[in-house]
Amino acid sequence: MLRHIPFLRTVFLHSITAFGGPQAHIGMMMKNFVHNRPYVTKEELMEYNAFCQLLPGASSTQTLTLIGYKRGGVPLAVITLIIWILPASILMGALSFLLGYIDKRQLGTDIFKFIPPMAAGFLAYATAAAFPAAIKNTITWVILIAGTLVTYFLFGQPWVIPALILSAGIATNFSRKRIPQTEQKPRKIKWWNFWLFGIIFIIAAVLSERARIDQWPDRRPINLFENTYRMGSLVFGGGQVLIPMMYEQWSVRPEMLKSKDKNKDAIQIDEQDMYTGMGIIRAMPGPVFAIASFVGGMALKDMGTAMQAAGCLIGMVAIFLPSALLVLFFFPIWNNLRKYAAVYRSLEGINAVVVGIMLASTFYIMQDISFGDFKTVSLVNIGVFTGTFLLLHFTKLPPPFIVLGCLLLGFVF
């Protein structure tokens, strides 16, 4: 593993500077893992990202896990995953302990106010970098335009991105002339992680329900694991879909059950505390799914400090474990399918629609940023967006320095 230390160092730097949510993460990966250090090719990164969009779970986490898998197999993939999720999970878990001592009005600090235009700059850079490799003929131009429009107007719907990727893959299969059939030796599929995923899912569900029916004492850690693991297994659309699910599960639903005199001991998190966690996670580097560490701590906070810490750990493990098991199971199957020309033809359309999705995401992020009222903040926003794009495109400046500069700007202005 010693030869992978430079790679793991890059993963760590990425984990503490990857602000802006999953839309910006792909731009930072393009800079960190393709251009600055060629750990994967541009085409591989786009393929990984598109493949992960088809699976439930945290897509940016799964993409980074696959980069580690490509570099060093399952062991390096697991280490990559741990390094990526730990900083954000530790910070969000600590917030569950500190929330009672912090003036919540001060959490909306302006230090992060230039992160959105920076994130848009990263995404614009990734779109420009991926464009030449993906858009090469008429059909890819059509897919690009259609994908951009559909993504922009239906942004946030969990079914949109998987549907676009599947449709684009089908669209480029109508012509069989450009990409002929090529044979590749199929690889053996290892089923252990898929069986492990299913076994954990079933056992957690049975135990959680049994604990609820029989009113086991201190059953909340079991319920917490089952609830969180189920969300990590079934959520499509990333953190923007996960957060409302958590709010409904642990803030809205318990009140409804109590009003009906049912399941009075269900896990319940104060609505205002949930709002605070939902806001703070947006300002954290790393995966949005790390909010599960905060939620786990809040769910068990009245059971003592040790159990609150255990809740943070349960939340972190339960939300990311299904994503890792699914991506490491299905990716070898995907590689097996690639021996068929239909899959190669599909990749042409998938790469084109991914560029469209990134382009639409750039415009969507920009619509909430002040650019046109000629105030100081608007001018700085324009400068941050343009400067981020130009620095990434024309220099080798490491992304952490760009992030640090934007945080300093937020402090000064």
C-alpha positions in Angstrom: 0.0 0.0 0.0 3.0 2.3 0.4 3.0 3.1 -3.3 -0.6 4.4 -3.0 0.3 7.0 -0.4 0.4 9.9 -2.9 -3.0 8.9 -4.2 -4.4 8.7 -0.7 -2.9 12.1 0.2 -4.8 13.5 -2.8 -8.0 11.9 -1.6 -7.6 13.5 1.8 -6.9 16.9 0.4 -10.0 16.4 -1.8 -12.1 15.4 1.2 -11.3 18.6 3.1 -11.7 21.0 0.2 -14.6 19.5 -1.8 -17.1 22.3 -1.1 -20.2 22.9 -3.1 -22.0 19.5 -3.0 -22.0 16.7 -5.6 -22.4 19.0 -8.6 -19.1 20.7 -7.8 -17.3 17.4 -6.7 -17.1 16.2 -10.3 -15.2 19.3 -11.3 -12.8 19.0 -8.5 -12.2 15.3 -9.3 -11.5 16.3 -12.9 -8.8 18.6 -11.7 -7.4 16.5 -8.8 -7.5 13.0 -10.3 -7.3 13.6 -14.1 -5.3 16.8 -14.8 -3.1 17.4 -11.8 -2.3 13.7 -11.3 -3.5 11.3 -14.0 -4.9 8.6 -11.8 -7.8 8.0 -14.2 -8.5 9.3 -17.7 -11.2 11.9 -18.5 -13.3 9.2 -20.2 -13.0 6.9 -17.2 -14.1 9.6 -14.8 -17.1 10.4 -16.9 -18.0 6.7 -17.2 -17.7 6.1 -13.5 -19.9 9.1 -12.8 -22.6 8.1 -15.2 -22.5 4.5 -13.9 -22.9 5.7 -10.3 -25.8 7.9 -11.2 -27.7 4.7 -12.1 -27.3 3.3 -8.6 -28.9 4.3 -5.3 -26.7 6.0 -2.8 -24.1 8.8 -2.8 -22.9 9.1 -6.4 -19.8 11.3 -5.8 -18.7 8.9 -3.0 -19.2 5.9 -5.3 -17.3 7.6 -8.1 -14.3 8.3 -5.8 -14.6 4.7 -4.5 -14.3 3.4 -8.1 -11.2 5.5 -8.7 -9.6 3.8 -5.7 -10.9 0.4 -6.9 -9.3 1.0 -10.3 -5.9 2.0 -8.7 -5.7 -0.9 -6.1 -8.7 -3.1 -6.0 -11.1 -3.6 -3.1 -8.6 -2.8 -0.3 -7.7 0.6 -1.7 -11.3 1.3 -2.6 -12.2 0.8 1.1 -9.4 3.0 2.4 -10.4 5.7 -0.2 -14.0 5.6 1.0 -13.0 5.9 4.7 -10.6 8.8 4.0 -13.2 10.6 1.9 -16.1 10.3 4.4 -14.3 10.8 7.7 -13.6 14.6 7.8 -17.2 15.6 7.1 -18.6 12.8 9.3 -16.5 13.9 12.2 -17.4 17.5 11.8 -21.1 16.7 11.6 -20.9 14.3 14.5 -19.2 17.0 16.6 -22.0 19.4 15.7 -24.5 17.1 17.4 -22.6 17.5 20.6 -22.0 21.3 20.3 -25.4 22.3 19.0 -26.7 23.1 22.5 -23.8 25.4 23.2 -23.9 27.3 19.9 -26.0 30.4 19.0 -27.7 28.9 15.9 -28.1 32.4 14.5 -24.3 32.6 14.1 -24.1 29.4 12.1 -25.1 31.1 8.9 -21.7 32.9 8.8 -20.8 34.8 5.6 -17.5 33.1 5.3 -19.1 30.6 2.9 -21.0 33.1 0.7 -18.6 32.8 -2.2 -18.7 29.0 -2.3 -21.7 28.8 -4.7 -20.0 30.8 -7.5 -16.8 28.8 -6.9 -18.8 25.6 -7.2 -20.3 26.8 -10.4 -16.8 27.6 -11.7 -15.6 24.1 -10.9 -18.6 22.6 -12.7 -18.2 24.8 -15.7 -14.5 23.7 -15.9 -15.5 20.0 -15.7 -18.1 20.6 -18.5 -15.5 22.3 -20.8 -12.9 19.6 -20.1 -15.3 16.8 -20.8 -16.9 18.4 -23.9 -14.3 17.5 -26.6 -14.2 13.8 -25.6 -18.0 13.4 -25.5 -19.5 15.6 -28.3 -18.3 14.4 -31.7 -21.3 14.0 -34.0 -24.9 15.0 -34.7 -26.5 12.5 -32.3 -24.3 13.5 -29.4 -25.1 17.2 -30.0 -28.9 16.3 -29.9 -28.4 14.3 -26.7 -26.4 17.2 -25.2 -29.1 19.8 -25.9 -32.0 17.5 -24.8 -30.2 16.4 -21.7 -29.4 20.0 -20.7 -33.0 21.2 -21.1 -34.6 18.3 -19.4 -32.1 18.4 -16.4 -32.5 22.2 -16.0 -36.3 22.2 -16.0 -36.7 19.1 -13.9 -33.7 19.6 -11.6 -34.1 17.8 -8.3 -36.5 15.1 -9.5 -34.8 11.8 -8.4 -35.8 9.9 -11.5 -34.5 12.4 -14.1 -30.8 11.6 -14.2 -31.1 7.8 -14.3 -33.9 8.1 -17.0 -31.7 10.5 -19.1 -28.7 8.1 -18.9 -30.8 5.1 -19.9 -32.5 7.0 -22.7 -29.2 8.3 -24.1 -27.6 4.9 -24.0 -30.6 3.6 -26.1 -30.5 6.5 -28.5 -26.9 5.8 -29.7 -27.7 2.1 -30.3 -30.0 2.9 -33.3 -26.8 3.1 -35.5 -24.5 0.1 -35.5 -22.0 1.4 -38.0 -19.8 3.6 -35.9 -18.8 1.1 -33.3 -18.4 -2.6 -34.3 -18.7 -5.6 -32.1 -15.6 -6.3 -30.1 -15.0 -9.3 -27.9 -13.5 -9.2 -24.4 -12.9 -12.0 -22.0 -15.6 -11.9 -19.4 -14.5 -11.6 -15.8 -15.7 -13.7 -12.9 -18.3 -12.0 -10.8 -17.9 -12.1 -7.0 -21.3 -12.3 -5.3 -20.2 -11.9 -1.7 -20.8 -8.2 -1.4 -24.2 -8.4 -3.0 -25.2 -11.2 -0.7 -23.8 -9.2 2.3 -25.8 -6.1 1.2 -29.0 -8.2 1.1 -28.4 -10.1 4.3 -27.7 -6.9 6.3 -30.8 -5.3 4.8 -33.1 -8.2 5.8 -31.6 -8.8 9.2 -31.7 -5.1 10.1 -35.4 -4.9 9.0 -36.4 -8.0 11.0 -34.6 -6.9 14.1 -35.9 -3.3 13.9 -39.5 -4.5 13.5 -39.2 -7.1 16.2 -37.7 -4.5 18.6 -40.6 -2.1 17.9 -43.3 -4.7 18.3 -41.9 -6.2 21.5 -40.8 -2.8 22.9 -37.2 -3.8 23.5 -35.5 -1.5 26.0 -32.9 0.8 24.4 -34.1 -0.3 20.9 -33.3 3.0 19.3 -29.8 2.1 18.1 -31.3 -0.8 16.2 -34.0 1.3 14.7 -31.5 4.0 13.8 -29.3 1.5 11.9 -32.2 0.1 10.0 -33.7 3.5 9.1 -30.4 4.8 7.9 -29.3 1.7 6.0 -32.6 1.6 4.3 -32.3 5.2 3.1 -28.7 4.6 1.9 -30.0 1.5 0.0 -33.0 3.1 -1.7 -32.4 6.8 -2.2 -31.8 8.0 -5.8 -30.9 11.6 -6.5 -28.2 12.1 -3.9 -28.2 14.3 -0.8 -30.9 16.6 -2.1 -33.3 13.7 -1.9 -31.8 12.1 1.2 -32.2 15.2 3.4 -36.0 15.5 2.9 -36.4 11.8 3.6 -34.5 12.1 6.9 -36.7 15.1 7.8 -39.8 13.2 7.2 -38.6 10.0 8.9 -37.3 11.6 12.1 -39.1 15.0 12.5 -42.5 14.8 10.8 -43.4 11.1 11.1 -42.9 10.7 14.9 -45.3 13.6 15.6 -47.9 12.0 13.4 -47.5 8.7 15.2 -47.8 10.3 18.6 -51.0 12.1 17.6 -52.4 8.7 16.7 -51.1 7.2 19.9 -48.8 4.8 18.0 -45.1 4.0 18.4 -44.5 6.7 21.1 -40.9 5.5 21.5 -39.9 6.2 17.8 -36.7 8.1 17.2 -37.6 11.8 17.1 -35.3 14.8 16.3 -36.4 18.3 16.9 -37.4 20.1 13.8 -35.2 23.1 14.4 -32.2 20.9 15.0 -32.9 19.2 11.7 -33.1 22.5 10.0 -29.7 23.5 11.5 -28.0 20.2 10.4 -29.6 20.6 6.9 -28.1 24.1 6.6 -24.7 23.3 8.0 -24.0 20.3 5.8 -24.2 22.6 2.8 -21.2 24.5 4.1 -19.2 21.4 4.9 -16.6 19.9 2.5 -17.1 16.3 1.5 -20.3 14.2 0.9 -23.7 15.6 1.8 -24.6 12.1 3.1 -22.3 12.8 6.1 -25.4 14.5 7.6 -26.2 10.9 8.8 -23.5 11.3 11.4 -25.2 14.4 12.8 -28.6 12.8 12.7 -27.3 9.6 14.5 -25.8 11.7 17.3 -29.0 13.7 17.7 -31.1 10.5 17.7 -29.3 9.0 20.7 -28.2 12.2 22.6 -30.4 11.6 25.6 -28.9 8.1 26.2 -25.6 9.5 27.3 -22.3 10.7 25.7 -21.1 7.2 24.9 -24.3 6.3 23.1 -24.4 9.6 21.3 -20.9 8.9 19.9 -22.1 5.4 19.0 -25.1 7.1 17.2 -22.7 9.2 15.1 -20.8 6.0 14.1 -24.0 4.1 13.4 -25.3 6.9 11.2 -22.0 7.1 9.2 -21.6 3.4 8.7 -25.2 2.7 7.8 -25.6 5.4 5.2 -22.4 4.7 3.3 -22.2 0.9 3.6 -24.9 0.1 1.0 -23.5 2.5 -1.5 -20.0 0.8 -1.3 -21.4 -2.7 -1.4 -23.6 -1.9 -4.4 -21.0 -0.1 -6.5 -18.3 -2.7 -5.9 -20.8 -5.5 -6.9 -22.3 -3.9 -10.0 -19.1 -2.4 -11.4 -17.6 -5.8 -12.3 -20.9 -6.7 -14.0 -20.7 -3.5 -15.9 -17.2 -4.4 -17.1 -18.5 -7.8 -18.2 -21.3 -6.3 -20.2 -18.7 -4.0 -22.0 -17.7 -7.0 -24.2 -20.9 -6.3 -26.1 -20.9 -3.6 -28.8 -24.3 -2.3 -27.6 -22.7 -1.2 -24.4 -19.9 0.6 -26.2 -22.5 2.4 -28.3 -24.4 3.2 -25.2 -21.3 4.9 -23.6 -21.3 7.3 -26.5 -24.7 8.6 -25.6 -24.1 8.3 -21.9 -21.0 10.5 -22.1 -22.9 13.1 -24.1 -25.8 13.3 -21.7 -23.5 13.5 -18.7 -22.0 16.7 -20.2 -25.5 18.0 -20.7 -26.3 17.2 -17.0 -23.2 19.1 -15.9 -24.0 22.0 -18.1 -27.6 22.2 -16.8 -26.3 21.9 -13.2 -24.0 24.9 -13.8 -26.9 27.0 -15.0 -29.1 25.8 -12.1 -26.5 26.7 -9.5 -25.9 30.1 -11.1 -29.6 31.1 -11.0 -29.4 31.5 -7.2 -26.2 33.6 -7.3 -26.4 37.4 -7.6 -24.6 38.4 -10.8 -26.4 41.3 -12.3 -27.3 44.0 -9.8 -23.9 45.7 -10.0 -23.3 45.6 -6.2 -20.0 44.7 -4.7 -21.1 41.2 -3.9 -22.3 40.6 -7.5 -19.0 41.8 -8.9 -17.1 39.6 -6.6 -19.4 36.6 -7.6 -18.6 37.2 -11.2 -14.9 37.4 -10.4 -15.0 34.2 -8.3 -16.8 32.3 -11.0 -14.6 33.5 -13.8 -11.4 33.3 -11.8 -12.1 29.7 -10.7 -12.7 28.6 -14.2 -9.6 30.3 -15.6 -7.3 29.2 -12.9 -8.5 25.6 -13.3 -8.3 25.7 -17.1 -5.0 27.5 -17.6 -2.9 26.8 -14.5 -1.9 23.9 -12.3 -2.9 25.7 -9.1 -4.2 23.0 -6.6 -8.0 23.3 -5.9 -7.4 23.7 -2.1 -5.8 27.1 -2.7 -8.9 28.2 -4.7 -11.2 27.1 -1.9 -9.1 28.8 0.7 -9.1 32.0 -1.4 -12.9 32.0 -1.6 -13.2 31.4 2.2 -10.9 34.4 2.8 -13.0 36.5 0.4 -16.1 35.6 2.4 -14.4 36.7 5.6 -13.2 40.0 4.1 -16.5 40.9 2.4 
